[in-house]
Amino acid sequence: MNVQIEESWKQHLAQEFEKPYFIGLTEKVRQEYGAGTCYPPGRLIFNAFNLCPFDKVKVVIIGQDPYHEPGQAHGLSFSVQDGVMFPPSLQNIFKEIEMDLGTPVPATGDLTRWAEQGVLLLNATLTVRAHQANSHSMLGWQSFTDAAIKALATERDHLVYMLWGGFARSKAYMINKQRNLVLESVHPSPLSANRGGWFGQHQFSRCNDYLKQNGQTPINW
């Protein structure tokens, strides 16, 4: 299949594109986008991969599925398009970065700047129906995104995996903790974060310390 995705990811995931589940997934997604509004825009479905080539990945942040209201989703987990009000989880992410590193809360919630530095902002499900959270979670996307995580876990070492909340933490079994840094915490959503276990974890400084220890440039969060 001719999937429009960044070339290094296309090479590492080539086998997935020929599997029956992916062929079926592609057809279901086309039908969904044809039947009504879905997010992100079709050209941005693989945005996380296109902005962060396989060999450039330093950090992996796993989200569940895209934001489902107008103007928000653009193919990067937790990120919103420029000019859009920060969702609560993103507000808490920025608050923790400010407390951890002293970096002021930015004017934009567009995390493209992270992706271009090597942060793979990967949603487990890459599309969603408007106004309906998790509406595409059963289409088959997780088989594809799990394959991407497994490819990194198999072929890349000294990455930092940030697993926030039970869903993301369920992916930890794929990652070798001896060869990578796995940072697990509660989800940054207010419901979880306010109960404790999100603020004060210093994940972003710990991430950068690990990258520096392994000869890599830290992330400018």
C-alpha positions, 0 to 999 in steps of 0.5 A: 500500500502507498502510505504517506508516512516519513521514509524511515518509518515507512521502511521500519513498518513496511510489513505492517502496511501489507497485513490484513488488519491495516488494509481493513483499518485504512478502509474503515478510516476512509469510511469514517472520514467520508461519513462525517467530521473526524480529527485530525485532518487526513493529511496530519494523521501520521504527523507524529511520525513525519516530524520525528524520523525513526533514527531521530527519536529520543523520547516517546510520549504515549497518549490515548487518542486525539482531541475530538473538538474543532481545531485541536488535534493535529496528529501529536499527542497532548498537543493542540494547534496554535491559538487553541486554549490549552486542554487541562492535561496540557496545562498540567504538563506545562505547570510541571515543566515550569516547576521542574525546570523553571521554563515559563508556560509557553504562549502556544500549545503546539508541541511541534517544537518538541517533535522536531527535537526528537520527541515522538508524540504518539497517540495509540489511536491516530484518529477520532470521530468529532465529539466522541472520545475513543470512537476509533479505538476499536478500528485497529490503530493500536496494532499499528502503533504497538508495532511502532513502539516495538520497532523502537524497543528492538532497534534503538537504545537509550531512549526515554519513554514517558508513560502517563496513566494506566493506558500508557503504562500498559505498554511498558512490557514492550520496553527493555528497562535495562537499555532505556529510561522508563518514567511512569506516573499518573496521567496529567489530567486534573482527575489524576494529577490532583490526587498526587503522583504527577506534580513533583516527579521531575520527569523532564529534568530526569529525561534530560539528565539521562539524554546527556549521560548517553551523549545526546542533546537534551530537549528544550522543553 
